[in-house]
Amino acid sequence: MSLKLYYHPFSSYCHKAETALYEKGLEYETKLIDGSEPVQSEFASLWPIGRFPVLVDGDRTVFEATGIIEYLEARFPDTSRLIPADPLEAAEVRMWDRFFDNYVGYPQGRLVFAALGREVDDGGARWKTALDTAYEILDRRMEGREWAVNTFSMADCAAAPHLLYADWSHAIGEQFSNLKAYRQRLITRPSYARALDEARPYRHYFPLGAPEGRD
């Protein structure tokens, strides 16, 4: 077995894929995409879209973090499950996976783009409101729960990096105590903590500043 992951350690979607790989105990080779050769040309030839992470397994190329986790579930069925066998529970995991990508990760990313001057910056009111709405929904969801669905799953692999960076970009309010506790559980989960530690040398790149103490 020779898995290769094309990634950057500071990317939230790369964190998502890495967390799954660590949860499953799978060994893999990292291919750091930082503009240096020969990896940059290799990646451009492999995946002209240019978005990462991308996983290579022999002659198979798998793109997008969710796609990678789905692939790993099928390819290594005897490892820790991140998508339940029960179809209804699996549907719920997939639903919340999309929630974290689309309703937490996306508005958080727009706040970063605004800080970089890549879109009109009006103070980010629209995206902060979107995050507050997501925070409220998630706070209700997490009342009495440890993980997004039942056991730790693909949804939590998505939640960990998106909530990490969302809280840096637009702080989760104190009124959302269930959500704050969930975020803390996520960042101390060994699989995600490992990915997070690998990203620490790159924190100075975060345009909004990485706050102290919010891990």
ABEGO torsion letter per residue (X at the ends): XBBBBBBBAABAAAAAAAAAAAAAGBBBBBBBBAGBOAAAAAAAAABAAGBOBBBBBEABBBBEAAAAAAAAAAABAABBBABBABAAAAAAAAAAAAAAAAAAAAAAAAAAAAAAGABBBAGGAAAAAAAAAAAAAAAAAABGBABABBBBBAAAAAAAAAAAAAAAABBBBAABAAAAAAAAAAAABAAAAAAAAAAAAAAAABAAEBBBGAX
